[in-house]
Amino acid sequence: MCGRVYIKTSLEELVRNFAFAERGAIDALGNRFPRYNGAPTLDYPIIIRDTVREPDIMGPVFASARWGLMPAWMKPGGRPPPINARCEGIGTNGLFRSAYRSRRCLVPINGFFEWKDIFGTGKNKQPYAIAMADGSPFALAGIWEIWRSPEGVDVRNFAIVTCEPNAMMAQIHDRMPVVLHREDYERWLSPQPDPADLMKPFPAELMTMWPIGRNVGSPKNDTADIIDPIDPDPEPTLI
């Protein structure tokens, strides 16, 4: 799964790193970044396919969206909105099917976090930060919806698509987010209804990971030292 991300740049720098996309209505997010410990329910800049020139010229546009998928038919107060969508069956699952076919997005980040269950007990998990080996920003595959609140406010929202782990990620978890190659951004955003071949593990040799402190467990801890490497707890000795 993918339940925490980080963006270590300002919003302006993030937009420059994805300059192929129009800026869109994201100015309200300006004072929220950098964000070193990004959790669900918060708002993020995502890239969607939208109108860039009237009347019908479509292209990539930045938009603000809340992490946690809520289709228009979802009633408030029910189960928590899913933050991830498994690629297996995404085209047939009633919760994800419509968004996958026609409302896919890019989620630009600098990295994400995952926890390794060292002792196999579900306790004392060791958190890791995961990023590109060259330190460059990248985009996760996402899907998005519009949900109308009881007050009549339209809320754009999204979930991150996950897949089987690559060899590196398999050392700490059995899932990973779908990381897209830059040359595949356009097709993921395109009207093509089922780009299933893009939902695959990203090459492990292009990524890196390192252990970090357990204070990442609370989203209230949102400082740059969250992603500092540490010496991990020793793993159990097998006799």
Secondary structure by P-SEA (a helix, b strand, c coil): cccbbbbcccaaaaaaaacccccccccccccccccccccccbbbbbbbbccccccccccbbbbbbbccccccccccccccccccccccccccccccccccccbbbbbbbccbbbbbcccccccbbbbbbbbcccccccccccccbbbbcccbbbbbcbbbbbccccccccccccccccccccccccccccccccccccccccccccbbbbbbccccccccccccccccccccccccccc
